[in-house]
Amino acid sequence: QQLVRLAADKDALPRLLQELRTYDLLNTWVLESVITECSQRGDMEHLEQSVQLARAQGTELTSTALSALIRVTRTADDALSSFKDAVGQGPPDAVLVLALAEAAERFSDRAVADAVLQNLPANPTAALAVAVLRLCLSGAPLASLDEGIAATRLYEQHFATVDLSQ
């Protein structure tokens, strides 16, 4: 991660990726670091290059890398499309569903929020539980006029055993 961060600081990510590829050191975890770093910096050019490189090599991206891609989408449809692509690699974990929940809130989109509900893992994290419950707040995609009854049901069905005190 530090090497990736340094290369990003020096605008040398393409060179680093090429060198790692030359010595057969470009693996899933390196690509995760690069994609995450690029998404945090908003460096869409290098992010796209990294994703294309991963696809060209046939390297499956980690859940963390896929969630970083969801977080940088510009529309709700793009977020949902990225999530569906990720689910094509296997069942989504809490990290991936959390990224989708954040997108649902960011875009205030009901279809994305519904996809979150349809893909909740059996053992959600506290962060995921909070993100989903935020979708029930006034003005959010899952808000209802029932004075919190729907949110309470959602909590009881999916999050009653989650420790939210963290």
Buried (B, 14 or more C-beta within 10 A) or exposed (E): EEEBBEBBEEEEBBEBBEEBBEEEEBEBEBBBBBBBBBBBBEBEEBBEBBBEBBEEEEBEBBBBBBBBBBBBBEEBEBBBEBBEEBBEEEEBBBBBBBBBBBBBBEBBBBEBBBBBBEBBBEEBBBBBBBBBBBBBEEEBBBBEEEEEEBBEEBBEEBBEEBEEEE
